[in-house]
Amino acid sequence: MVSKSPKKANLLDLHSIKNLLDESASEIVKSRGYVEDVRLSNVRLFLGTIIIIIALFAQFYKKKFPENRDFLIGCIVLYVVFNALLQLIIFTKEKNAILFTYPPAGSYVGTGLIVSSKLPRFSDMYTLTIASADPKSISANEPVHLTKSVTQWFTKDGVLVEGLFWKDVEALIDQYAKEPKKGK
C-alpha cells in the first residue's frame, strides 16, 4: 500500500496556499471525468516561442548596428505586436482560470468547464468558480461560486485537509451540473 504524503502549504504565504488549492481543485475536477483542454496553453507557448525567436534574430543578426537598423526596427515592431497579442489572450481569455476542460466523455449536449479562483491579497477568503467554457451555448449552465475561508481547509501546521476540500469542490461541481440551463 502506497501512502500519499499530505499536501502542505506555508500559511504565511497566500500564493503558496492558493497554488495548493488550485492544484487540488484541478485534480478533483479531472477526477470527475473532465479532460483538460490545453489548446490555449499551446497557443500561448507557440506565441512565446515566436517572441523568443524574434529576439534571438535581433540579437544575433550578421550585420552590426548601423547597417541592420531597419532589420532591428522590424524585429522590435514584431516583438511588440506578438507580446501585445499574447497579453490580449491572457487578459481576455484566461483571466483567473486555473483549468479549461472539454465536455465529459459521452456528453453530447454539455460544454467544457472553466475553473477559476481568487484569493485576494490580505484576505483569507478563497473563491472558486465553475463556469461553462462556451457561455453562449444553449447547454451552458450559469456559473457557480464557492467562497470560504482557507482556514476551513488547513490545519494549524499548514496541512490541507483534503477530505473537506474535496467534498466542497465536488458539491460545487454537482451544483453546476444541476443548475437550470440558461433561457434563450
Salt bridges, closest charged atoms under 4 A:
ASP22 OD2 - LYS18 NZ 2.68
GLU27 OE2 - LYS7 NZ 2.90
GLU36 OE1 - LYS30 NZ 3.39
ASP37 OD2 - ARG39 NH2 2.68
GLU94 OE2 - ARG44 NH1 2.44
GLU162 OE1 - LYS4 NZ 3.82
GLU162 OE1 - LYS7 NZ 3.56
ASP168 OD2 - LYS148 NZ 2.82
GLU170 OE2 - ARG32 NH1 3.85
ASP174 OD1 - ARG32 NH2 2.48
